[in-house]
């Protein structure tokens, strides 16, 4: 949810978390804002490859509404719990909490 509310701060925190913090000059020159715009939902969904899909895979599998909580329209609570368990297991192996 934080990423939706303040994507610039979210990207900066994510970069710091993975050990690739932005320099003061990059921040001052608007690089973070450019990344947020370039990777935004509307920009990505409008790319030709994402409009038309690839082979037999339709693009609607990858893009929905970009609304926080929309997962509840596509998954049951049990499915979400299972996905959380799998994610925790896989991230634990990588050293992430």
DSSP file (Angstrom, degrees, kcal/mol; ACC not computed):
  #  RESIDUE AA STRUCTURE BP1 BP2  ACC     N-H-->O    O-->H-N    N-H-->O    O-->H-N    TCO  KAPPA ALPHA  PHI   PSI    X-CA   Y-CA   Z-CA
    1    1 A X     >        0   0    0      0, 0.0     4,-1.9     0, 0.0     3,-0.4   0.000 360.0 360.0 360.0 -37.1    0.0    0.0    0.0
    2    2 A X  H  >  +     0   0    0      1,-0.2     4,-2.9     2,-0.2     8,-0.2   0.885 360.0  57.7 -61.2 -38.0    2.9    2.4    0.8
    3    3 A X  H  4 S+     0   0    0      1,-0.2    -1,-0.2     2,-0.2     7,-0.1   0.859 108.4  46.7 -61.7 -34.4    4.2    2.0   -2.8
    4    4 A X  H  4 S+     0   0    0     -3,-0.4     3,-0.4     2,-0.2    -1,-0.2   0.863 114.7  46.3 -74.2 -35.6    0.8    3.2   -4.1
    5    5 A X  H  < S+     0   0    0     -4,-1.9    -2,-0.2     1,-0.2     2,-0.2   0.888 135.5   7.3 -75.8 -39.7    0.7    6.1   -1.7
    6    6 A X     X  +     0   0    0     -4,-2.9     4,-2.4    -5,-0.2    -1,-0.2  -0.628  67.2 172.6-144.2  78.4    4.2    7.4   -2.2
    7    7 A X  H  > S+     0   0    0     -3,-0.4     4,-2.6     1,-0.2     5,-0.2   0.825  78.3  56.8 -63.4 -32.5    6.0    5.5   -5.0
    8    8 A X  H  > S+     0   0    0      2,-0.2     4,-2.2     1,-0.2    -1,-0.2   0.955 111.4  42.5 -63.5 -48.8    9.1    7.7   -5.0
    9    9 A X  H  > S+     0   0    0      1,-0.2     4,-2.6     2,-0.2    -2,-0.2   0.896 113.6  53.9 -62.9 -39.7    9.7    7.0   -1.3
   10   10 A X  H  X S+     0   0    0     -4,-2.4     4,-2.4    -8,-0.2    -2,-0.2   0.908 109.5  46.7 -61.3 -43.0    8.9    3.3   -1.9
   11   11 A X  H  X S+     0   0    0     -4,-2.6     4,-2.6     2,-0.2    -1,-0.2   0.896 112.5  50.5 -67.0 -39.9   11.4    3.0   -4.7
   12   12 A X  H  X S+     0   0    0     -4,-2.2     4,-2.1    -5,-0.2    -2,-0.2   0.909 112.6  46.2 -64.7 -41.1   14.1    4.8   -2.6
   13   13 A X  H  X S+     0   0    0     -4,-2.6     4,-2.4     2,-0.2    -2,-0.2   0.894 112.8  50.3 -67.6 -39.4   13.5    2.5    0.3
   14   14 A X  H  X S+     0   0    0     -4,-2.4     4,-2.0    -5,-0.2    -2,-0.2   0.921 110.1  50.1 -63.8 -44.0   13.5   -0.6   -1.9
   15   15 A X  H  <>S+     0   0    0     -4,-2.6     5,-3.2     1,-0.2     4,-0.2   0.914 112.2  47.5 -60.7 -43.5   16.8    0.6   -3.5
   16   16 A X  H ><5S+     0   0    0     -4,-2.1     3,-1.4     4,-0.2     5,-0.2   0.912 108.9  55.3 -63.3 -42.2   18.4    1.1   -0.1
   17   17 A X  H 3<5S+     0   0    0     -4,-2.4    -1,-0.2     1,-0.3    -2,-0.2   0.875 110.1  44.7 -59.4 -39.9   17.1   -2.3    1.1
   18   18 A X  T 3<5S-     0   0    0     -4,-2.0    -1,-0.3    -5,-0.1    -2,-0.2   0.375 121.9-105.9 -90.2   7.0   18.8   -4.1   -1.8
   19   19 A X  T < 5S+     0   0    0     -3,-1.4    -3,-0.2    -4,-0.2    -2,-0.1   0.729  92.7 107.2  83.0  22.5   22.0   -2.2   -1.3
   20   20 A X      < +     0   0    0     -5,-3.2    -4,-0.2    -6,-0.2    -3,-0.1  -0.360  47.3 176.5-127.6  51.6   21.7    0.1   -4.4
   21   21 A X        -     0   0    0     -5,-0.2     2,-0.2    -6,-0.2    -8,-0.1  -0.160  33.1-109.7 -58.1 150.8   20.8    3.5   -2.8
   22   22 A X        -     0   0    0    -10,-0.2    -1,-0.1     1,-0.1     2,-0.1  -0.573  30.9-119.6 -79.6 145.1   20.4    6.5   -5.0
   23   23 A X     >  -     0   0    0     -2,-0.2     4,-2.2     1,-0.1     5,-0.2  -0.400  25.6-109.5 -77.2 162.1   23.1    9.2   -4.8
   24   24 A X  H  > S+     0   0    0      1,-0.2     4,-2.7     2,-0.2     5,-0.2   0.878 121.4  53.0 -58.4 -37.7   22.2   12.7   -3.8
   25   25 A X  H  > S+     0   0    0      2,-0.2     4,-2.3     1,-0.2    -1,-0.2   0.908 107.1  50.4 -66.3 -42.1   22.8   13.8   -7.4
   26   26 A X  H  4>S+     0   0    0      2,-0.2     5,-2.5     1,-0.2     6,-0.4   0.906 113.4  46.3 -61.8 -41.2   20.5   11.1   -8.8
   27   27 A X  H ><5S+     0   0    0     -4,-2.2     3,-1.4     1,-0.2    -2,-0.2   0.938 112.7  49.4 -65.4 -46.5   17.8   12.2   -6.5
   28   28 A X  H 3<5S+     0   0    0     -4,-2.7    -2,-0.2     1,-0.3    -1,-0.2   0.852 109.0  53.2 -61.7 -35.7   18.3   15.9   -7.3
   29   29 A X  T 3<5S-     0   0    0     -4,-2.3    -1,-0.3    -5,-0.2    -2,-0.2   0.427 117.4-111.7 -83.6   1.6   18.2   15.2  -11.0
   30   30 A X  T <>5 +     0   0    0     -3,-1.4     4,-2.0    -4,-0.2    -3,-0.2   0.691  69.9 141.4  82.5  19.2   14.9   13.4  -10.7
   31   31 A X  H  ><S+     0   0    0     -5,-2.5     4,-2.4     1,-0.2     5,-0.2   0.897  71.5  52.9 -61.5 -40.5   16.1    9.9  -11.5
   32   32 A X  H  > S+     0   0    0     -6,-0.4     4,-2.5     1,-0.2    -1,-0.2   0.929 109.3  48.8 -62.9 -44.0   13.8    8.3   -9.0
   33   33 A X  H  > S+     0   0    0      1,-0.2     4,-2.5     2,-0.2    -1,-0.2   0.881 110.1  52.5 -62.2 -38.2   10.7   10.1  -10.4
   34   34 A X  H  X S+     0   0    0     -4,-2.0     4,-2.9     2,-0.2    -1,-0.2   0.910 109.8  48.3 -63.4 -41.9   11.8    8.9  -13.9
   35   35 A X  H  X S+     0   0    0     -4,-2.4     4,-2.4     2,-0.2    -2,-0.2   0.922 111.0  50.5 -63.9 -44.1   12.0    5.3  -12.7
   36   36 A X  H  < S+     0   0    0     -4,-2.5     4,-0.3     1,-0.2    -2,-0.2   0.923 114.4  44.2 -60.3 -44.5    8.6    5.6  -11.1
   37   37 A X  H >< S+     0   0    0     -4,-2.5     3,-1.0     1,-0.2     6,-0.3   0.929 114.2  49.2 -66.1 -44.5    7.0    7.0  -14.2
   38   38 A X  H 3< S+     0   0    0     -4,-2.9    -2,-0.2     1,-0.3    -1,-0.2   0.835 118.2  39.7 -64.4 -33.7    8.8    4.5  -16.5
   39   39 A X  T 3< S+     0   0    0     -4,-2.4    -1,-0.3    -5,-0.2    -2,-0.2   0.289  89.5 127.1-100.1   9.0    7.7    1.5  -14.3
   40   40 A X  S <> S-     0   0    0     -3,-1.0     4,-2.6    -4,-0.3     5,-0.2  -0.251  71.5-112.9 -68.6 156.0    4.2    2.8  -13.6
   41   41 A X  H  > S+     0   0    0      1,-0.2     4,-2.8     2,-0.2     5,-0.2   0.910 114.8  48.7 -54.9 -49.6    1.2    0.7  -14.2
   42   42 A X  H  > S+     0   0    0      1,-0.2     4,-1.1     2,-0.2    -1,-0.2   0.891 112.5  48.6 -63.1 -39.7   -0.2    2.8  -17.1
   43   43 A X  H  4 S+     0   0    0     -6,-0.3     4,-0.4     2,-0.2     3,-0.3   0.938 115.1  44.2 -64.6 -47.0    3.1    3.0  -18.9
   44   44 A X  H >< S+     0   0    0     -4,-2.6     3,-1.2     1,-0.2     6,-0.2   0.899 111.2  51.9 -68.1 -40.9    3.7   -0.8  -18.6
   45   45 A X  H 3< S+     0   0    0     -4,-2.8    -1,-0.2     1,-0.2    -2,-0.2   0.743 106.3  56.8 -69.8 -19.5    0.2   -1.8  -19.6
   46   46 A X  T 3< S+     0   0    0     -4,-1.1    -1,-0.2    -3,-0.3    -2,-0.2   0.508  79.0 111.1 -89.8  -4.6    0.4    0.4  -22.7
   47   47 A X  S X> S-     0   0    0     -3,-1.2     4,-1.8    -4,-0.4     3,-0.8  -0.453  77.9-121.5 -66.4 141.9    3.5   -1.3  -24.1
   48   48 A X  H 3> S+     0   0    0      1,-0.3     4,-2.5     2,-0.2     5,-0.3   0.891 111.6  53.9 -51.8 -45.4    2.8   -3.3  -27.3
   49   49 A X  H 3> S+     0   0    0      1,-0.2     4,-1.2     2,-0.2    -1,-0.3   0.848 112.5  44.6 -62.1 -32.3    4.0   -6.6  -25.8
   50   50 A X  H <4 S+     0   0    0     -3,-0.8    -1,-0.2    -6,-0.2    -2,-0.2   0.707 112.7  51.0 -86.0 -19.8    1.7   -6.1  -22.9
   51   51 A X  H  < S+     0   0    0     -4,-1.8     8,-0.2    -3,-0.3    -2,-0.2   0.868 122.1  30.6 -76.9 -39.0   -1.3   -5.0  -25.0
   52   52 A X  H  < S-     0   0    0     -4,-2.5    -2,-0.2    -5,-0.2    -3,-0.2   0.599 100.4-139.0 -99.9 -14.3   -1.0   -8.0  -27.4
   53   53 A X     <  -     0   0    0     -4,-1.2     2,-0.5    -5,-0.3    -1,-0.2  -0.189  25.4 -81.5  78.4-178.8    0.4  -10.7  -25.1
   54   54 A X  B >  S-A   57   0A   0      3,-1.6     3,-2.6    -4,-0.1     2,-0.1  -0.986  76.7 -51.1-128.9 119.8    3.0  -13.2  -26.1
   55   55 A X  T 3  S-     0   0    0     -2,-0.5     0, 0.0     1,-0.3     0, 0.0  -0.319 124.7 -12.2  56.3-123.6    2.1  -16.3  -28.1
   56   56 A X  T 3  S+     0   0    0     -2,-0.1     2,-0.6     2,-0.1    -1,-0.3   0.471 114.4  99.6 -87.5  -2.9   -0.8  -18.1  -26.3
   57   57 A X  B <   -A   54   0A   0     -3,-2.6    -3,-1.6     2,-0.0     2,-0.2  -0.760  66.1-144.9 -92.0 120.1   -0.5  -16.0  -23.2
   58   58 A X    >   -     0   0    0     -2,-0.6     3,-1.3    -5,-0.2     4,-0.2  -0.520  14.7-127.1 -82.1 150.0   -3.0  -13.1  -23.0
   59   59 A X  G >> S+     0   0    0      1,-0.3     3,-1.9    -8,-0.2     4,-1.4   0.725  99.6  76.9 -70.1 -20.4   -2.0   -9.9  -21.4
   60   60 A X  G 34 S+     0   0    0      1,-0.3    -1,-0.3     2,-0.2    -9,-0.0   0.621  84.1  67.0 -69.5  -8.4   -5.0   -9.8  -19.0
   61   61 A X  G <4 S+     0   0    0     -3,-1.3    -1,-0.3     1,-0.1    -2,-0.2   0.737 108.2  38.0 -75.6 -22.3   -3.1  -12.4  -16.9
   62   62 A X  T <4 S+     0   0    0     -3,-1.9     2,-0.4    -4,-0.2    -2,-0.2   0.734 116.2  46.0-101.2 -27.3   -0.5   -9.8  -16.0
   63   63 A X     <  +     0   0    0     -4,-1.4    -1,-0.2   -13,-0.1     2,-0.0  -0.965  52.5 149.4-126.7 132.5   -2.5   -6.6  -15.6
   64   64 A X        -     0   0    0     -2,-0.4    -1,-0.1    -3,-0.1    -2,-0.1   0.226  69.5 -46.7-121.9-110.4   -5.7   -5.9  -13.8
   65   65 A X        -     0   0    0      2,-0.2     3,-0.1    -2,-0.0    -2,-0.0   0.637  55.6-129.0-108.4 -17.4   -6.7   -2.7  -12.1
   66   66 A X        +     0   0    0      1,-0.2     2,-0.5   -25,-0.1   -25,-0.1   0.918  61.1 142.2  60.6  45.4   -3.6   -1.5  -10.1
   67   67 A X    >   -     0   0    0      0, 0.0     3,-2.1     0, 0.0    -1,-0.2  -0.970  58.8-112.6-119.4 129.3   -5.9   -1.1   -7.1
   68   68 A X  T 3  S+     0   0    0     -2,-0.5     0, 0.0     1,-0.3     0, 0.0  -0.388 103.7  18.1 -59.3 130.2   -4.7   -2.0   -3.6
   69   69 A X  T >  S+     0   0    0     -2,-0.1     3,-1.8     1,-0.0    -1,-0.3   0.395  82.1 124.6  90.3  -2.3   -6.7   -5.0   -2.3
   70   70 A X  G X   +     0   0    0     -3,-2.1     3,-2.1     1,-0.3     4,-0.3   0.715  57.2  80.1 -64.3 -17.7   -7.9   -6.2   -5.8
   71   71 A X  G >> S+     0   0    0      1,-0.3     3,-2.0    -4,-0.2     4,-2.0   0.819  79.2  69.1 -56.5 -29.0   -6.4   -9.6   -5.1
   72   72 A X  G <4 S+     0   0    0     -3,-1.8    -1,-0.3     1,-0.3    -2,-0.2   0.706  93.3  57.2 -65.9 -18.0   -9.5  -10.3   -3.0
   73   73 A X  G <4 S+     0   0    0     -3,-2.1    -1,-0.3    -4,-0.2    -2,-0.2   0.531 118.4  31.4 -84.7  -6.4  -11.5  -10.3   -6.3
   74   74 A X  T <4 S+     0   0    0     -3,-2.0     2,-0.3    -4,-0.3    -2,-0.2   0.537 117.7  46.8-126.4 -14.9   -9.3  -13.1   -7.7
   75   75 A X     <  -     0   0    0     -4,-2.0    -1,-0.2     4,-0.0     2,-0.2  -0.949  69.0-128.6-132.9 150.4   -8.1  -15.2   -4.7
   76   76 A X     >  -     0   0    0     -2,-0.3     4,-2.2     1,-0.1     5,-0.2  -0.496  35.7-107.4 -85.0 166.3   -9.8  -16.7   -1.6
   77   77 A X  H  > S+     0   0    0      1,-0.2     4,-2.4     2,-0.2     5,-0.2   0.889 122.8  54.3 -59.7 -39.4   -8.4  -16.1    1.8
   78   78 A X  H  > S+     0   0    0      1,-0.2     4,-2.4     2,-0.2    -1,-0.2   0.901 107.2  49.7 -62.9 -41.2   -7.1  -19.7    1.8
   79   79 A X  H  > S+     0   0    0      2,-0.2     4,-2.5     1,-0.2    -1,-0.2   0.910 110.8  50.1 -63.9 -41.3   -5.2  -19.1   -1.4
   80   80 A X  H  X S+     0   0    0     -4,-2.2     4,-2.5     2,-0.2    -2,-0.2   0.900 110.2  49.8 -64.2 -41.5   -3.7  -15.9    0.0
   81   81 A X  H  X S+     0   0    0     -4,-2.4     4,-2.3     2,-0.2    -1,-0.2   0.925 111.8  48.4 -62.8 -44.8   -2.5  -17.7    3.1
   82   82 A X  H  X S+     0   0    0     -4,-2.4     4,-2.4     2,-0.2    -2,-0.2   0.914 111.3  50.0 -62.1 -43.4   -1.0  -20.5    1.0
   83   83 A X  H  X S+     0   0    0     -4,-2.5     4,-2.6     1,-0.2    -2,-0.2   0.904 110.0  51.0 -62.4 -41.5    0.8  -17.9   -1.2
   84   84 A X  H  X S+     0   0    0     -4,-2.5     4,-2.6     2,-0.2    -1,-0.2   0.906 110.0  50.1 -60.3 -42.4    2.1  -16.1    1.9
   85   85 A X  H  X S+     0   0    0     -4,-2.3     4,-2.2     2,-0.2    -2,-0.2   0.921 112.3  46.4 -63.1 -44.7    3.4  -19.5    3.3
   86   86 A X  H  X S+     0   0    0     -4,-2.4     4,-2.6     2,-0.2     5,-0.2   0.916 113.1  49.9 -63.7 -43.5    5.2  -20.3    0.0
   87   87 A X  H  X S+     0   0    0     -4,-2.6     4,-2.9     1,-0.2     5,-0.3   0.927 111.0  48.3 -62.7 -45.6    6.6  -16.8   -0.2
   88   88 A X  H  X S+     0   0    0     -4,-2.6     4,-2.3     1,-0.2    -1,-0.2   0.907 112.4  49.9 -60.7 -42.0    8.0  -16.9    3.3
   89   89 A X  H  X S+     0   0    0     -4,-2.2     4,-1.5    -5,-0.2    -2,-0.2   0.937 114.3  43.5 -62.2 -47.4    9.5  -20.3    2.7
   90   90 A X  H  X S+     0   0    0     -4,-2.6     4,-1.0     1,-0.2    -2,-0.2   0.902 115.9  46.9 -68.0 -41.2   11.2  -19.2   -0.5
   91   91 A X  H  X>S+     0   0    0     -4,-2.9     5,-2.5    -5,-0.2     4,-0.6   0.856 106.6  58.8 -69.3 -33.6   12.4  -15.9    0.9
   92   92 A X  H ><5S+     0   0    0     -4,-2.3     3,-1.3    -5,-0.3    -1,-0.2   0.909 102.3  53.7 -60.4 -42.0   13.7  -17.7    4.1
   93   93 A X  H 3<5S+     0   0    0     -4,-1.5    -1,-0.2     1,-0.3    -2,-0.2   0.845 109.1  49.8 -59.6 -34.6   16.0  -19.8    1.9
   94   94 A X  H 3<5S-     0   0    0     -4,-1.0    -1,-0.3    -3,-0.2    -2,-0.2   0.527 122.9-106.3 -83.0  -6.7   17.4  -16.6    0.4
   95   95 A X  T <<5S+     0   0    0     -3,-1.3     2,-0.3    -4,-0.6    -3,-0.2   0.469  78.4 130.7  93.7   2.2   18.0  -15.1    3.8
   96   96 A X      <       0   0    0     -5,-2.5    -1,-0.4    -6,-0.1    -2,-0.1  -0.692 360.0 360.0 -87.9 142.4   15.1  -12.6    3.7
   97   97 A X              0   0    0     -2,-0.3    -5,-0.1    -3,-0.1    -1,-0.1   0.502 360.0 360.0 -75.1 360.0   12.7  -12.5    6.7
